Protein backbone atom coordinates (compact mmCIF):
# COMPACT_ATOMS: atom_id res chain seq x y z
CA UNK A 1 0.00 0.00 0.00
CA UNK A 2 1.36 3.38 -0.99
CA UNK A 3 1.38 6.10 1.64
CA UNK A 4 -0.64 9.17 0.65
CA UNK A 5 1.52 12.26 0.80
CA UNK A 6 -0.89 15.03 -0.17
CA UNK A 7 -0.21 18.08 -2.30
CA UNK A 8 3.42 19.06 -2.73
CA UNK A 9 3.03 22.60 -4.09
CA UNK A 10 3.22 25.22 -1.36
CA UNK A 11 0.85 27.61 -3.14
CA UNK A 12 -1.72 24.85 -3.58
CA UNK A 13 -1.45 23.84 0.08
CA UNK A 14 -1.95 27.48 1.12
CA UNK A 15 -4.94 27.82 -1.22
CA UNK A 16 -6.57 24.67 0.19
CA UNK A 17 -5.94 25.91 3.73
CA UNK A 18 -7.48 29.32 2.92
CA UNK A 19 -10.52 27.75 1.25
CA UNK A 20 -11.10 25.40 4.19
CA UNK A 21 -10.69 28.20 6.72
CA UNK A 22 -13.11 30.49 4.83
CA UNK A 23 -15.62 27.69 4.33
CA UNK A 24 -15.65 26.72 8.00
CA UNK A 25 -15.67 30.24 9.43
CA UNK A 26 -18.52 31.53 7.25
CA UNK A 27 -20.21 28.12 6.83
CA UNK A 28 -20.04 28.20 3.03
CA UNK A 29 -20.08 24.70 1.56
CA UNK A 30 -18.87 25.90 -1.86
CA UNK A 31 -15.36 26.66 -0.61
CA UNK A 32 -15.16 23.37 1.31
CA UNK A 33 -16.11 21.46 -1.84
CA UNK A 34 -13.50 23.27 -3.93
CA UNK A 35 -10.83 22.61 -1.28
CA UNK A 36 -11.78 18.92 -1.34
CA UNK A 37 -11.56 18.83 -5.14
CA UNK A 38 -8.12 20.47 -5.14
CA UNK A 39 -6.79 17.96 -2.59
CA UNK A 40 -7.22 15.16 -5.12
CA UNK A 41 -4.21 13.95 -7.12
CA UNK A 42 -3.27 15.83 -10.30
CA UNK A 43 -4.29 12.94 -12.55
CA UNK A 44 -7.83 13.07 -11.11
CA UNK A 45 -8.13 16.88 -11.03
CA UNK A 46 -10.49 18.38 -13.61
CA UNK A 47 -9.48 19.81 -16.97
CA UNK A 48 -12.11 21.75 -18.87
CA UNK A 49 -12.02 23.12 -22.41
CA UNK A 50 -13.40 26.54 -23.35
CA UNK A 51 -16.21 25.15 -25.50
CA UNK A 52 -17.68 23.34 -22.47
CA UNK A 53 -17.51 26.48 -20.37
CA UNK A 54 -19.27 28.39 -23.15
CA UNK A 55 -21.92 25.68 -23.49
CA UNK A 56 -22.88 25.47 -19.80
CA UNK A 57 -22.80 29.14 -18.74
CA UNK A 58 -24.86 32.26 -19.35
CA UNK A 59 -23.76 35.77 -20.23
CA UNK A 60 -22.14 37.64 -17.34
CA UNK A 61 -21.77 34.64 -15.02
CA UNK A 62 -18.75 33.57 -13.01
CA UNK A 63 -17.51 30.07 -13.84
CA UNK A 64 -15.32 28.25 -11.32
CA UNK A 65 -13.07 25.40 -12.43
CA UNK A 66 -11.29 23.48 -9.66
CA UNK A 67 -8.48 22.43 -11.99
CA UNK A 68 -7.09 23.58 -15.32
CA UNK A 69 -8.72 25.41 -18.24
CA UNK A 70 -7.60 24.32 -21.72
CA UNK A 71 -7.94 26.25 -24.97
CA UNK A 72 -10.04 23.99 -27.24
CA UNK A 73 -12.97 26.02 -28.56
CA UNK A 74 -13.95 29.67 -28.30
CA UNK A 75 -15.95 31.86 -25.96
CA UNK A 76 -18.98 33.64 -27.39
CA UNK A 77 -20.10 35.18 -24.08
CA UNK A 78 -18.60 37.70 -21.72
CA UNK A 79 -17.66 35.63 -18.66
CA UNK A 80 -15.45 35.75 -15.61
CA UNK A 81 -13.61 32.46 -15.34
CA UNK A 82 -11.78 31.51 -12.16
CA UNK A 83 -9.52 28.46 -12.06
CA UNK A 84 -6.51 27.01 -10.32
CA UNK A 85 -4.54 26.94 -13.62
CA UNK A 86 -4.92 28.15 -17.21
CA UNK A 87 -3.08 27.15 -20.35
CA UNK A 88 -1.47 30.16 -22.04
CA UNK A 89 -3.75 30.07 -25.09
CA UNK A 90 -6.86 29.62 -22.95
CA UNK A 91 -5.99 32.68 -20.88
CA UNK A 92 -5.46 34.75 -24.06
CA UNK A 93 -8.82 33.65 -25.51
CA UNK A 94 -10.67 34.34 -22.26
CA UNK A 95 -9.18 37.81 -21.84
CA UNK A 96 -10.33 38.80 -25.35
CA UNK A 97 -14.01 38.55 -24.42
CA UNK A 98 -14.11 38.16 -20.65
CA UNK A 99 -11.83 37.96 -17.65
CA UNK A 100 -9.57 35.11 -16.45
CA UNK A 101 -8.71 35.21 -12.74
CA UNK A 102 -6.96 32.89 -10.35
CA UNK A 103 -8.90 31.15 -7.59
CA UNK A 104 -7.11 33.23 -4.93
CA UNK A 105 -8.45 36.42 -6.53
CA UNK A 106 -12.01 35.07 -6.65
CA UNK A 107 -11.89 34.38 -2.92
CA UNK A 108 -10.95 38.02 -2.32
CA UNK A 109 -13.55 39.41 -4.76
CA UNK A 110 -16.46 37.16 -3.75
CA UNK A 111 -15.86 35.61 -0.29
CA UNK A 112 -19.57 34.77 0.08
CA UNK A 113 -19.50 32.60 -3.05
CA UNK A 114 -22.65 34.10 -4.59
CA UNK A 115 -23.62 33.56 -8.23
CA UNK A 116 -20.82 31.12 -9.05
CA UNK A 117 -21.25 28.11 -11.32
CA UNK A 118 -18.86 25.17 -10.90
CA UNK A 119 -17.88 23.61 -14.23
CA UNK A 120 -16.19 20.25 -14.60
Helices and strands as residue ranges (DSSP letters): H 10-26, H 29-38, E 46-49, H 50-56, E 62-70, E 80-86, H 88-97, E 99-102, H 103-109, E 116-118
